Amino acid sequence: MSTSADKKKRIGWAVSILIPFIIPFIPVSGDFTESLKRFFMITLFMILIIAFELFPLLVSAILLPSLYIVSGIVPAATAFGSWSNTTVWMVLGGLIFSTVLDECGLLKRIAYFVIRKCGGTYGGVVYGCFVIGILLNLVTFCYGWVIAGALIFGVCKAMDLKPSRESSLVCFAGTIGCTGSTVFLYYPSYYSMIETSLQEFVPGYSMGMFTTFLYNGCFIIWCLLTLFILMKVYKTKKMDGKLNRKIFDEKYEQLGKMSKKEKKAVAMIVLLFAWLFSSNFTGLPAAYGFMTIPYLMFVPGIEIGDKEIIGRINFSMIFLVAACLGIGVVGASVGFGDFLTNIAVPFLSGKSVMVVCISFMLFGMIANFFMTPLAMLGGLSIPFAQIAVSLGINPVVACMILVYACEMLFLPYESNGNLIMYEYGMMPMKDFIKQEGLKTLIMFVGFLVVMYPLWNLFGLM
């Protein structure tokens, strides 16, 4: 008897094969070369494979550049060229860093501390989970989403919540705090991709630690507004009487006093922050901090981490980052940027800057249905920047809008952090779509009414 999982898999394979199969029937002309046609077929096929989870993530991440080589589009040095980019090694360092912080208990201590300080109400827990998400990203440099799902799920279990809109709102708050804050906090995976893309048009360009916050910091307000509206709609005050604050007091007390490992972990966080803040003065790339400091945790005398922690690292994510970067490298090599620019520039030429910005945002939202945020930035940041330069617009604006659009989503698979949280089973799909849909609407209106005028006022355009 066929199961729903089997049916989903068959549909996934059908879509993944049939949609790319349309591309060969498009005639070659002008900028749409034979190499570009094969690039589109392979990229779209593998993106759909990843979206439908038809292969293990590691297999997909290795197969994508391999197909670029086998198809004859580019040589191996280009297909796997992303591995020589510091981004891959920054991500690896970041994942090791966050895993060690989780293993030593520091992240769990932060989570229970925040919940206790936010009071003994359901609303306090919702806002507390939002704050937890941001704090996790602050201390892990936006790799907190890797472990945030488990912590927030633990909060739901401690409150004895069943899958419902109440549990969904708690999970939603934690997710937009952790996954969502990547659009305005220092996220090496995003920063390095954007910086590399912008250097194609602005030689020597280096992003400051607060660049994305300067552009997208209003996202915090949009999240808080979304949570406020949802709590009013859900009438969450009824939940207050069911919440026992003593549960979190007991869990925090069970952690005991701060261990030596936790104190050393705090010192490592401070050291990494110091490196990032001083990079503008020393001239040393921020990437070097992530490529060295996490490994100090294994040095004798510090020894916060051990070989067992290395075994917990999600190496599939490293390969995915490299594959997503490879989309941009290979795309640039076969002329994807020129192709997209020659389509977009005539259409947008003569239009106002606001119309151009809205077009970038809408295109990013559509792309997010088919690509992970890393794939979007890896494949689209160079074309977006190229289009902006062709239209006389600051290319940083185009890239910041692309980052912003990464959080304008509707379905769990569009973001790894959301997918991880959704898979814990505490977020009914209908509630997920409503919550994310409301947030996306507020983000869109907020950009038009607040962010765009501020960007002009601050001279960011």
Secondary structure by P-SEA (a helix, b strand, c coil): cccaaaaaaaaaaaaacccccccccccccccccaaaaaaaaaaaaaaaaaaaccccaaaaaaaaaaaaaaaccccccccccccccaaaaaaaaaaaaaaaaaaaaaaaaaaaaaaaaacccaaaaaaaaaaaaaaaaaaacccccccaaaaaaaaaaaacccccaaaaaaaaaaaaaccccccccccaaaaaaaaaaaaacccccccccccccccccaaaaaaaaaaaaaaaaaccccccccccaaaaaaaaaaaccccaaaaaaaaaaaaaaaaaaaccccccccccccccccccccccccccccaaaaaaccaaaaaaaaaaaaaaaaaaaacaaaaaaaacccccccccaaaaaaaaaaaaaaaaacccaaaaaaccaaaaaaaaaaacccaaaaaaaaaaaccccccccccaaaaaaaacccccaaaaaaaaaaaaaaaaaaaaccaaaaaaaaccc
